[in-house]
Amino acid sequence: MTRKYFGTDGIRGRANKYPITADVALKVGMASGLAFRGGDYRHRVVIGKDTRLSGYMIEPALQAGFAAVGWDVFLLGPVPTPAVAMLTRSLRADLGVMISASHNPFSDNGIKLFGRDGFKLTDDVEHAIERLIDSDMSEQLARPNHLGRAKRIEDARARYVEFAKRTLPRNMRLEGLRVVIDCAHGAAYKVAPEALWELGAEVIRIGDEPNGFNINEDCGSTQPDALVQKVHEVRADIGIALDGDADRVLIVDEKSRIIDGDQLMATVAHSWKEEDRLSTDGVVATIMSNLGFERFLEGIGLSLARTPVGDRYVVDHMRRHGYNVGGEQSGHIILSDYSTTGDGLVAALQVLAVVKKSNRPISEVCNLFEPLPQVLKNVRTKASDALEKDQVIKAIASGEETLGETGRIVIRKSGTEPVIRVMAEGDDPVIVERIVDDIVDVLEHVAA
């Protein structure tokens, strides 16, 4: 079934342009409330947001929509996406909503929904909400005496900080570690530095002065150059880069080298295997994770299960098959012993726990395998059938034949942007680069 509003990670688009408008947000609140209404009690929803200017438009619209169908609304203010998922369960809410476009620029925004269990909604539920959005809901609105109320949860950030701190082993402290934290001028600009400082680390903050426009701008996990420079400048032990809603993380080691999500998953999986904490003998990642990561896991007796791109697909596979470590190369790390979604701060704390226990530097702890050369390029196109063109199919087949069993090619449409992502990896970087360039050239010709 064609999805009209929801993509791979909620509803997302340019702020104040369909579908990220106040009237659609109002209908999303109403439709979501109606879809989850059941039982004779006061339903409640928690709503968090990041630091984008457009959050001031979307938050009250959602609030009005939920109140119109009789739901009580708990407003969290700027908090990370994983905090919304956690507080949905903690406050016994029926739904959780995060207003964010994650790593996108300030001009975009989005709406992510979580069920009462803290997990993102299934496709079927999102389809049901879409049908309601496009229907006449006027006859299902609450009577005047049953309208919902709204209140702010003043200690939302403090609750999340305490939750994150408790994911470290008992009595473990971070004294002696100099940490640079880049909050991307986003949702974690207060909670992440506070948690690290309260655990004893020496904390140097960057990207912690949001103004509504600078979220993810030349900072954060998608643009870590500023973090790399700061780690070198202050001779830090580690740099931690979050994205706008803090559900993903990248690390910079003491040598100012970037460590991606594959290496972070390898670090946690290896440590947890030694401690007999893995619930299964494997890790879940996406088709984009490096082949070197897969080979490393095989070498220590673990398997790698691959899913389509999107943390929701990783989480779904983890839940159905009992894994407790999973994530994406981009830095979405899901540790289901603690969280129901990607949590950048908690993932970073687990890496720091390995550092403290091993008494080794980050460069050694998180350098467990040599990644295969991997090239990823984007082709901007709105042609929905670009990948079905004969010349594109032939170019892909030719590349696969050249690589054989020594590498992989992954071609996919982005779920959040009008681009096609072309990725290839293999033992020979020259061949990999040429294969990607050949496919990109053909796609650009088709898209012209």
PATOR-689203 format. One record per residue (C-alpha): y, x, z; residue number from 1; residue in one letter. Coordinates in Angstrom, 3 decimals, decimal comma. Last residue first. Layout:
{site {Y X Z} NUM A};
...
This chain:
{site {14,295 18,441 -16,454} 448 A};
{site {11,413 17,516 -14,149} 447 A};
{site {8,707 18,514 -16,652} 446 V};
{site {10,402 21,847 -17,338} 445 H};
{site {10,893 22,444 -13,619} 444 E};
{site {7,216 21,677 -13,044} 443 L};
{site {6,124 24,133 -15,744} 442 V};
{site {8,296 26,912 -14,355} 441 D};
{site {7,091 26,186 -10,803} 440 V};
{site {3,440 26,495 -11,892} 439 I};
{site {4,066 29,866 -13,561} 438 D};
{site {6,154 31,119 -10,632} 437 D};
{site {3,413 30,199 -8,162} 436 V};
{site {0,757 32,027 -10,200} 435 I};
{site {2,953 35,091 -10,627} 434 R};
{site {3,671 35,362 -6,924} 433 E};
{site {-0,016 35,100 -6,028} 432 V};
{site {-0,978 37,731 -8,620} 431 I};
{site {1,569 40,186 -7,244} 430 V};
{site {0,586 39,450 -3,629} 429 P};
{site {-3,106 40,319 -4,202} 428 D};
{site {-5,363 39,078 -1,365} 427 D};
{site {-4,570 35,426 -1,894} 426 G};
{site {-2,103 32,661 -1,191} 425 E};
{site {-0,493 29,892 -3,206} 424 A};
{site {2,045 27,223 -2,327} 423 M};
{site {4,012 24,839 -4,527} 422 V};
{site {6,056 22,192 -2,705} 421 R};
{site {7,299 19,248 -4,739} 420 I};
{site {10,723 17,973 -3,744} 419 V};
{site {12,493 14,648 -3,180} 418 P};
{site {12,649 15,200 0,620} 417 E};
{site {10,874 13,788 3,702} 416 T};
{site {7,220 13,380 2,731} 415 G};
{site {7,277 16,420 0,492} 414 S};
{site {5,003 16,209 -2,524} 413 K};
{site {2,080 18,581 -2,552} 412 R};
{site {0,576 21,518 -4,383} 411 I};
{site {-1,782 23,859 -2,522} 410 V};
{site {-3,351 26,850 -4,247} 409 I};
{site {-5,940 28,985 -2,490} 408 R};
{site {-7,253 32,550 -2,349} 407 G};
{site {-10,045 35,039 -2,943} 406 T};
{site {-12,622 32,461 -4,066} 405 E};
{site {-11,295 32,263 -7,623} 404 G};
{site {-7,663 33,317 -7,744} 403 L};
{site {-7,397 33,393 -11,541} 402 T};
{site {-9,350 30,150 -11,979} 401 E};
{site {-7,130 28,412 -9,453} 400 E};
{site {-4,030 29,578 -11,293} 399 G};
{site {-5,329 28,307 -14,637} 398 S};
{site {-6,216 24,953 -13,095} 397 A};
{site {-2,699 24,623 -11,683} 396 I};
{site {-1,091 25,428 -15,028} 395 A};
{site {-3,408 22,994 -16,826} 394 K};
{site {-2,587 20,141 -14,462} 393 I};
{site {1,123 20,838 -14,905} 392 V};
{site {0,817 20,834 -18,716} 391 Q};
{site {-1,147 17,583 -18,625} 390 D};
{site {1,425 15,728 -16,524} 389 K};
{site {0,024 14,048 -13,417} 388 E};
{site {1,878 16,289 -10,968} 387 L};
{site {5,229 15,126 -12,350} 386 A};
{site {4,363 11,434 -11,987} 385 D};
{site {6,938 10,558 -9,341} 384 S};
{site {9,748 12,313 -11,188} 383 A};
{site {12,423 12,609 -8,505} 382 K};
{site {12,442 16,390 -8,703} 381 T};
{site {13,421 19,409 -6,653} 380 R};
{site {10,863 22,183 -7,022} 379 V};
{site {10,088 24,076 -3,834} 378 N};
{site {8,499 27,502 -3,502} 377 K};
{site {5,848 28,853 -1,126} 376 L};
{site {4,226 32,266 -1,497} 375 V};
{site {1,495 33,545 0,793} 374 Q};
{site {0,215 37,098 1,124} 373 P};
{site {-2,749 36,867 3,485} 372 L};
{site {-1,806 36,966 7,131} 371 P};
{site {-3,030 39,924 9,192} 370 E};
{site {-4,578 38,654 12,388} 369 F};
{site {-4,051 38,679 16,154} 368 L};
{site {-0,393 39,615 16,381} 367 N};
{site {0,723 37,238 19,125} 366 C};
{site {-0,320 39,148 22,252} 365 V};
{site {0,485 42,561 20,826} 364 E};
{site {4,038 41,883 19,621} 363 S};
{site {4,598 39,639 22,654} 362 I};
{site {4,205 42,564 25,031} 361 P};
{site {1,165 43,006 27,292} 360 R};
{site {0,735 42,140 30,970} 359 N};
{site {-2,344 40,096 30,015} 358 S};
{site {-1,678 37,250 32,428} 357 K};
{site {2,103 37,304 31,933} 356 K};
{site {1,904 37,444 28,136} 355 V};
{site {-0,748 34,709 28,016} 354 V};
{site {1,487 32,488 30,155} 353 A};
{site {4,400 33,241 27,844} 352 L};
{site {2,346 31,841 24,962} 351 V};
{site {1,657 28,694 26,967} 350 Q};
{site {5,370 28,416 27,779} 349 L};
{site {6,252 28,602 24,090} 348 A};
{site {3,859 25,737 23,341} 347 A};
{site {5,407 23,674 26,144} 346 V};
{site {8,901 24,268 24,771} 345 L};
{site {8,029 23,437 21,176} 344 G};
{site {6,111 20,238 21,901} 343 D};
{site {4,240 18,656 19,003} 342 G};
{site {2,835 15,246 19,918} 341 T};
{site {0,590 13,632 22,504} 340 T};
{site {1,237 16,338 25,066} 339 S};
{site {-0,392 18,213 27,938} 338 Y};
{site {-4,136 18,651 27,444} 337 D};
{site {-3,385 17,613 23,862} 336 S};
{site {-1,829 20,926 22,964} 335 L};
{site {-0,061 20,157 19,697} 334 I};
{site {1,913 22,992 18,103} 333 I};
{site {4,377 22,025 15,376} 332 H};
{site {5,570 25,487 14,414} 331 G};
{site {5,823 25,488 10,622} 330 S};
{site {2,245 26,776 10,393} 329 Q};
{site {1,138 23,427 11,735} 328 E};
{site {-0,693 22,269 14,808} 327 G};
{site {-3,887 21,993 16,767} 326 G};
{site {-5,488 22,710 20,112} 325 V};
{site {-7,269 20,061 22,222} 324 N};
{site {-9,950 18,959 19,771} 323 Y};
{site {-12,072 15,858 20,464} 322 G};
{site {-12,994 14,684 16,984} 321 H};
{site {-11,044 11,444 16,591} 320 R};
{site {-8,130 12,549 18,755} 319 R};
{site {-7,737 15,947 17,107} 318 M};
{site {-7,991 14,416 13,640} 317 H};
{site {-5,232 11,909 14,472} 316 D};
{site {-3,063 14,629 16,009} 315 V};
{site {-3,302 16,776 12,884} 314 V};
{site {-2,525 13,772 10,694} 313 Y};
{site {0,511 12,920 12,822} 312 R};
{site {1,612 16,561 12,636} 311 D};
{site {2,169 16,253 8,906} 310 G};
{site {0,588 18,131 6,026} 309 V};
{site {-2,883 16,857 5,102} 308 P};
{site {-5,698 18,000 7,401} 307 T};
{site {-7,694 21,211 7,841} 306 R};
{site {-10,406 21,884 10,437} 305 A};
{site {-10,599 25,557 11,372} 304 L};
{site {-13,783 26,769 13,045} 303 S};
{site {-14,274 29,091 16,001} 302 L};
{site {-16,741 31,908 16,587} 301 G};
{site {-14,304 34,753 17,144} 300 I};
{site {-14,477 36,021 13,535} 299 G};
{site {-14,338 32,480 12,155} 298 E};
{site {-11,012 32,032 13,906} 297 L};
{site {-9,653 35,193 12,299} 296 F};
{site {-10,824 34,084 8,836} 295 R};
{site {-9,026 30,762 9,229} 294 E};
{site {-5,836 32,487 10,308} 293 F};
{site {-6,050 34,849 7,323} 292 G};
{site {-6,341 31,802 5,077} 291 L};
{site {-2,862 30,819 6,188} 290 N};
{site {-2,126 27,268 7,290} 289 S};
{site {-0,731 24,982 4,578} 288 M};
{site {-3,787 22,694 4,341} 287 I};
{site {-3,078 21,618 7,880} 286 T};
{site {-4,340 22,744 11,274} 285 A};
{site {-7,028 21,676 13,750} 284 V};
{site {-8,663 24,298 15,966} 283 V};
{site {-12,305 24,948 16,796} 282 G};
{site {-15,185 25,281 19,175} 281 D};
{site {-14,442 22,044 21,001} 280 T};
{site {-12,712 21,176 24,297} 279 S};
{site {-11,261 24,664 24,506} 278 L};
{site {-10,616 25,692 28,114} 277 R};
{site {-13,464 28,188 28,528} 276 D};
{site {-10,998 30,847 29,751} 275 E};
{site {-11,852 33,181 26,864} 274 E};
{site {-11,643 30,253 24,459} 273 K};
{site {-8,274 29,274 25,949} 272 W};
{site {-6,859 32,713 25,265} 271 S};
{site {-8,131 32,843 21,676} 270 H};
{site {-6,962 29,290 20,969} 269 A};
{site {-3,511 29,939 22,464} 268 V};
{site {-2,934 33,113 20,476} 267 T};
{site {-4,411 31,742 17,247} 266 A};
{site {-2,205 28,663 17,536} 265 M};
{site {0,825 30,917 17,980} 264 L};
{site {-0,202 33,096 15,024} 263 Q};
{site {-0,518 30,042 12,797} 262 D};
{site {2,769 28,603 14,084} 261 G};
{site {4,832 31,558 12,983} 260 D};
{site {5,758 34,854 14,636} 259 I};
{site {9,015 36,439 13,438} 258 I};
{site {9,561 40,137 14,072} 257 R};
{site {12,475 41,312 16,211} 256 S};
{site {10,450 44,147 17,798} 255 K};
{site {10,459 42,283 21,119} 254 E};
{site {8,765 39,346 19,388} 253 D};
{site {10,456 36,372 17,736} 252 V};
{site {8,731 33,023 18,274} 251 I};
{site {8,834 29,812 16,257} 250 L};
{site {8,801 26,326 17,724} 249 V};
{site {8,367 22,683 16,768} 248 R};
{site {8,879 19,373 18,558} 247 D};
{site {12,312 20,458 19,759} 246 A};
{site {14,300 17,615 18,138} 245 D};
{site {16,644 19,870 16,185} 244 G};
{site {14,260 22,798 15,889} 243 D};
{site {13,249 25,294 18,569} 242 L};
{site {13,512 29,071 18,375} 241 A};
{site {12,161 31,250 21,198} 240 I};
{site {12,983 34,959 21,346} 239 G};
{site {10,903 37,321 23,436} 238 I};
{site {11,146 40,483 25,499} 237 D};
{site {14,862 40,789 24,839} 236 A};
{site {16,628 43,961 23,821} 235 R};
{site {20,037 42,259 24,003} 234 V};
{site {21,045 43,011 20,397} 233 E};
{site {17,536 42,976 18,936} 232 H};
{site {16,750 39,563 20,398} 231 V};
{site {20,187 38,369 19,278} 230 K};
{site {19,667 39,463 15,662} 229 Q};
{site {16,266 37,792 15,401} 228 V};
{site {17,703 34,648 16,963} 227 L};
{site {20,556 34,521 14,460} 226 A};
{site {18,094 35,002 11,598} 225 D};
{site {15,851 32,140 12,818} 224 P};
{site {16,741 29,542 10,179} 223 Q};
{site {13,981 26,906 10,238} 222 T};
{site {13,182 27,435 13,921} 221 S};
{site {16,746 27,073 15,079} 220 G};
{site {20,009 28,405 13,682} 219 C};
{site {22,166 28,561 10,578} 218 D};
{site {23,005 24,852 11,017} 217 E};
{site {20,031 23,155 12,693} 216 N};
{site {22,416 20,770 14,532} 215 I};
{site {26,011 21,749 13,754} 214 N};
{site {27,636 18,363 13,083} 213 F};
{site {27,469 16,345 16,298} 212 G};
{site {29,185 19,055 18,345} 211 N};
{site {26,169 20,809 19,839} 210 P};
{site {26,763 23,948 21,926} 209 E};
{site {23,333 25,348 22,808} 208 D};
{site {22,471 27,271 19,645} 207 G};
{site {22,246 30,482 21,655} 206 I};
{site {21,206 30,987 25,247} 205 R};
{site {20,194 34,184 27,044} 204 I};
{site {17,783 33,458 29,884} 203 V};
{site {16,474 35,881 32,516} 202 E};
{site {13,235 34,179 33,429} 201 A};
{site {12,473 32,770 36,886} 200 G};
{site {10,741 29,474 36,166} 199 L};
{site {14,008 27,647 36,878} 198 E};
{site {15,647 29,701 34,140} 197 W};
{site {12,991 28,788 31,538} 196 L};
{site {13,160 25,092 32,406} 195 A};
{site {16,972 25,031 32,368} 194 E};
{site {17,201 26,858 29,034} 193 P};
{site {14,827 24,312 27,440} 192 A};
{site {16,286 21,179 29,051} 191 V};
{site {19,946 21,618 28,123} 190 K};
{site {20,063 22,308 24,385} 189 Y};
{site {16,709 20,600 23,898} 188 A};
{site {17,968 17,801 21,613} 187 A};
{site {19,777 20,038 19,171} 186 G};
{site {22,315 22,813 18,797} 185 H};
{site {19,346 24,681 17,294} 184 A};
{site {18,115 25,376 20,861} 183 C};
{site {17,781 29,131 20,368} 182 D};
{site {16,336 30,656 23,550} 181 I};
{site {16,554 34,393 24,213} 180 V};
{site {14,200 35,423 26,996} 179 V};
{site {14,290 38,484 29,249} 178 R};
{site {11,082 38,494 31,252} 177 L};
{site {10,875 40,122 34,670} 176 G};
{site {10,373 36,880 36,545} 175 E};
{site {8,479 34,292 34,497} 174 L};
{site {6,540 32,672 37,337} 173 R};
{site {2,945 31,551 37,682} 172 M};
{site {2,226 29,806 40,993} 171 N};
{site {-0,143 27,280 39,396} 170 R};
{site {-0,786 27,885 35,715} 169 P};
{site {2,045 26,703 33,450} 168 L};
{site {2,042 23,071 32,289} 167 T};
{site {3,906 22,105 35,462} 166 R};
{site {7,130 23,610 34,132} 165 K};
{site {7,120 21,253 31,150} 164 A};
{site {6,732 18,145 33,333} 163 F};
{site {9,479 19,297 35,690} 162 E};
{site {11,843 19,824 32,757} 161 V};
{site {10,899 16,418 31,329} 160 Y};
{site {11,745 14,585 34,541} 159 R};
{site {15,020 16,483 34,856} 158 A};
{site {16,030 15,457 31,339} 157 R};
{site {15,352 11,781 32,001} 156 A};
{site {17,234 11,793 35,328} 155 D};
{site {20,023 9,414 34,348} 154 E};
{site {17,810 6,799 32,742} 153 I};
{site {20,467 4,631 31,123} 152 R};
{site {20,215 0,858 31,261} 151 K};
{site {19,840 -1,985 28,775} 150 A};
{site {19,030 -5,672 29,263} 149 R};
{site {16,983 -7,991 27,079} 148 G};
{site {17,707 -11,581 26,167} 147 L};
{site {15,584 -14,227 27,885} 146 H};
{site {18,343 -16,573 29,116} 145 N};
{site {19,878 -16,777 25,639} 144 P};
{site {16,526 -17,584 23,971} 143 R};
{site {14,796 -14,671 22,315} 142 A};
{site {14,659 -14,347 18,528} 141 L};
{site {11,588 -15,564 16,663} 140 Q};
{site {13,291 -18,174 14,491} 139 E};
{site {15,779 -15,634 13,144} 138 S};
{site {13,113 -13,181 12,039} 137 M};
{site {13,407 -13,905 8,309} 136 D};
{site {11,187 -11,277 6,697} 135 S};
{site {11,902 -7,844 5,262} 134 D};
{site {11,832 -6,102 8,635} 133 I};
{site {8,706 -8,082 9,571} 132 L};
{site {6,756 -6,743 6,616} 131 R};
{site {7,853 -3,207 7,467} 130 E};
{site {6,669 -3,640 11,060} 129 I};
{site {3,207 -4,683 9,866} 128 A};
{site {3,079 -1,700 7,515} 127 H};
{site {3,992 0,598 10,418} 126 E};
{site {1,142 -0,900 12,449} 125 V};
{site {-1,322 -0,280 9,634} 124 D};
{site {-0,114 3,295 9,115} 123 D};
{site {-0,763 4,108 12,762} 122 T};
{site {2,028 4,568 15,270} 121 L};
{site {2,855 7,898 16,866} 120 K};
{site {1,123 8,614 20,159} 119 F};
{site {2,681 8,226 23,596} 118 G};
{site {0,061 5,756 24,855} 117 D};
{site {2,656 2,954 24,882} 116 R};
{site {3,088 3,439 21,138} 115 G};
{site {5,579 5,877 19,652} 114 F};
{site {8,185 5,239 16,956} 113 L};
{site {10,279 7,747 15,012} 112 K};
{site {13,672 6,784 13,556} 111 I};
{site {15,580 9,148 11,280} 110 G};
{site {18,766 11,011 10,567} 109 N};
{site {20,339 13,041 7,811} 108 D};
{site {23,898 14,389 7,580} 107 S};
{site {23,225 16,639 10,587} 106 F};
{site {20,871 18,853 8,568} 105 P};
{site {17,068 18,382 8,629} 104 N};
{site {14,847 20,094 11,242} 103 H};
{site {13,960 16,903 13,130} 102 S};
{site {15,643 13,893 11,515} 101 A};
{site {16,149 12,275 14,889} 100 S};
{site {16,357 9,007 16,779} 99 I};
{site {13,234 8,907 18,930} 98 M};
{site {11,788 5,533 19,911} 97 V};
{site {9,155 4,782 22,553} 96 G};
{site {7,259 1,526 22,860} 95 L};
{site {5,515 -0,601 25,476} 94 D};
{site {7,052 1,326 28,353} 93 A};
{site {5,080 2,347 31,409} 92 R};
{site {7,920 4,661 32,518} 91 L};
{site {5,624 7,704 32,515} 90 S};
{site {3,922 6,705 29,266} 89 R};
{site {7,099 6,269 27,234} 88 T};
{site {8,510 9,193 29,224} 87 L};
{site {5,983 11,603 27,713} 86 M};
{site {6,510 10,482 24,104} 85 A};
{site {10,282 10,524 24,566} 84 V};
{site {10,093 13,979 26,141} 83 A};
{site {7,991 15,158 23,195} 82 P};
{site {10,883 14,180 20,872} 81 T};
{site {13,321 16,328 22,821} 80 P};
{site {16,126 14,687 24,841} 79 V};
{site {19,678 13,596 24,032} 78 P};
{site {20,290 10,237 25,759} 77 G};
{site {17,418 8,554 27,599} 76 L};
{site {18,323 4,890 27,112} 75 L};
{site {15,925 2,378 28,662} 74 F};
{site {15,955 -0,943 26,814} 73 V};
{site {14,633 -4,257 28,128} 72 D};
{site {13,073 -6,359 25,375} 71 W};
{site {13,880 -10,037 24,723} 70 G};
{site {13,885 -10,208 20,940} 69 V};
{site {17,647 -9,713 20,687} 68 A};
{site {17,479 -6,907 23,256} 67 A};
{site {15,255 -4,900 20,901} 66 F};
{site {17,624 -5,323 17,985} 65 G};
{site {20,724 -4,655 20,060} 64 A};
{site {19,302 -1,398 21,390} 63 Q};
{site {18,308 -0,330 17,876} 62 L};
{site {21,878 -0,900 16,707} 61 A};
{site {23,273 0,809 19,806} 60 P};
{site {21,200 3,964 19,083} 59 E};
{site {21,785 4,080 15,318} 58 I};
{site {25,566 4,453 15,311} 57 M};
{site {25,964 7,001 18,112} 56 Y};
{site {22,966 8,828 16,693} 55 G};
{site {25,008 9,324 13,529} 54 S};
{site {26,863 12,231 15,162} 53 L};
{site {23,629 14,163 15,481} 52 R};
{site {22,661 15,466 18,939} 51 T};
{site {19,051 14,332 19,272} 50 D};
{site {17,990 10,885 20,372} 49 K};
{site {15,945 9,027 22,951} 48 G};
{site {15,076 5,343 23,258} 47 I};
{site {12,641 3,910 25,813} 46 V};
{site {11,287 0,404 25,238} 45 V};
{site {10,419 -2,317 27,739} 44 R};
{site {8,671 -5,657 27,628} 43 H};
{site {9,367 -8,070 30,443} 42 R};
{site {6,145 -9,970 31,118} 41 Y};
{site {4,129 -12,882 29,742} 40 D};
{site {1,854 -11,064 27,351} 39 G};
{site {2,404 -9,838 23,824} 38 G};
{site {5,331 -8,475 21,863} 37 R};
{site {4,406 -5,351 19,951} 36 F};
{site {5,165 -6,559 16,420} 35 A};
{site {8,110 -8,632 17,648} 34 L};
{site {9,743 -5,656 19,354} 33 G};
{site {9,145 -3,457 16,347} 32 S};
{site {10,684 -6,083 14,058} 31 A};
{site {13,783 -6,563 16,218} 30 M};
{site {14,389 -2,860 16,710} 29 G};
{site {13,711 -2,092 13,065} 28 V};
{site {16,042 -4,965 12,094} 27 K};
{site {18,914 -3,462 14,072} 26 L};
{site {18,153 -0,041 12,588} 25 A};
{site {18,311 -1,609 9,107} 24 V};
{site {21,735 -3,111 9,893} 23 D};
{site {23,043 0,143 11,377} 22 A};
{site {22,049 2,181 8,349} 21 T};
{site {19,393 4,818 7,768} 20 I};
{site {17,614 2,877 4,991} 19 P};
{site {19,958 2,869 3,139} 18 Y};
{site {22,962 5,132 3,608} 17 K};
{site {24,794 5,506 6,893} 16 N};
{site {22,911 8,727 7,647} 15 A};
{site {20,884 10,179 4,793} 14 R};
{site {17,189 9,498 5,131} 13 G};
{site {14,243 9,111 7,477} 12 R};
{site {11,941 6,393 8,759} 11 I};
{site {8,944 7,729 10,674} 10 G};
{site {7,252 11,039 10,033} 9 D};
{site {5,118 10,790 6,890} 8 T};
{site {7,396 8,139 5,436} 7 G};
{site {8,251 4,682 6,736} 6 F};
{site {10,694 2,384 4,968} 5 Y};
{site {9,128 0,998 1,791} 4 K};
{site {5,559 2,251 2,094} 3 R};
{site {3,439 1,319 -0,918} 2 T};
{site {0,000 0,000 0,000} 1 M};
